[in-house]
Amino acid sequence: MSNETLEIRLKRLRMRSWRRGTKEMDLILGPFADDGIARLSSGELDVYEQLLDENDHDLYRWFSEQVAAPPEFVALVAIISADLPSF
């Protein structure tokens, strides 16, 4: 994917964000991908792509603060969490 344009990469990441294994993670990552990933730096996009490879149940526990996220994801989880609506 080295010759992938930024536009194609963002579309691919949006698709992966909305098509998760659980509805909860669809609703957390999908809206963020629609509005937030374009604001991420190239390095942050790399980390976001790694985050998408993680298990949904682990991700949900990180976002619901049941378990601390691994150090490599702490900053990104904070960015995404800041974009979540409050209920």
C-alpha positions in Angstrom: 0.0 0.0 0.0 3.0 2.3 -0.3 1.5 4.0 -3.4 -1.9 4.5 -1.7 -3.0 8.1 -1.8 -4.1 9.8 1.5 -7.6 10.1 0.1 -7.8 6.3 -0.5 -6.2 5.6 2.9 -8.7 7.7 4.7 -11.6 6.0 2.9 -10.2 2.6 3.7 -9.8 3.5 7.4 -13.4 4.9 7.5 -14.7 1.7 6.1 -12.8 -0.4 8.7 -14.0 1.9 11.4 -17.7 1.5 10.6 -17.4 -2.3 9.9 -16.2 -3.6 13.2 -17.2 -6.8 15.0 -19.4 -5.1 17.5 -22.0 -2.4 17.2 -20.5 -0.5 20.2 -17.2 -0.1 18.4 -19.0 0.8 15.2 -20.6 3.7 17.1 -17.4 4.8 18.7 -14.9 4.5 15.8 -17.3 5.2 12.9 -18.3 8.8 13.8 -14.7 9.6 14.8 -13.5 8.3 11.4 -16.0 10.4 9.6 -15.0 13.6 11.3 -11.7 13.0 13.1 -9.2 11.0 11.1 -8.6 13.8 8.6 -7.1 15.8 11.5 -4.6 13.1 12.5 -1.0 13.4 11.5 0.6 10.7 9.4 2.1 9.1 12.5 -1.2 9.2 14.3 -2.9 7.6 11.3 -0.3 4.8 11.5 -1.3 4.3 15.2 -5.0 4.4 14.3 -4.5 1.7 11.7 -2.8 -0.4 14.4 -5.6 0.3 16.7 -8.1 -1.1 14.1 -6.2 -4.4 14.2 -7.0 -4.8 17.9 -9.9 -7.0 19.3 -13.2 -5.1 19.7 -13.7 -6.4 23.2 -10.3 -5.0 24.2 -11.0 -1.7 22.5 -14.3 -1.3 24.3 -12.7 -1.9 27.6 -10.2 0.8 26.9 -12.8 3.3 25.8 -15.1 2.5 28.7 -12.1 2.9 31.0 -12.5 -0.6 32.4 -8.8 -1.3 31.6 -6.1 1.1 30.7 -5.1 1.2 27.1 -1.6 0.0 26.2 1.0 2.9 26.2 1.1 3.0 22.4 -2.6 3.7 22.2 -3.2 6.0 25.2 -2.9 9.3 23.4 -5.1 8.1 20.5 -7.8 6.7 22.8 -7.8 10.1 24.6 -8.3 11.9 21.2 -11.1 9.6 20.2 -12.7 9.7 23.6 -12.7 13.5 23.6 -14.9 13.4 20.4 -17.5 11.0 21.9 -20.8 12.5 22.8 -21.7 12.7 26.5 -24.9 11.0 27.5 
